[in-house]
Amino acid sequence: QVQLVESGGGLVQAGGSLRLACAASGYTFSNYAMGWFRQAPGKEREFVTAIRWSGGTTYYADSVKGRFTISRDNAKNTVYLQMNNLKPEDTAVYYCGYCSTPDVGGSWAPDAVYDYDYWGQGTQVTVSS
């Protein structure tokens, strides 16, 4: 069982920045990736970004490229999401996800909800105009 604890959400003005963190505990060994998704009211959960645990390959949704950066600290089993130049349309609950598929080589983008087996409780990000 894997537990994910997110932190760092809040209220920020458009153009501002926030950094989210997601700490993983439990069985966290040789999994494929961790990622961030978001869900706005009345909308489906959508992919934001992900990072492979081995090698650090990153993947981004087009809507956040150049503004958001995902990073990881393997020793702390923690993934971070640095969000810059935030826009009102970035307002959502942000969820950290854990893809437990073993990393046995190859490369595929973990950008679907069903790629992830565990989720954090979510953290609210609100961007005012």
Disulfide bonds with the S-S distance in Angstrom:
Cys22-Cys96 2.07
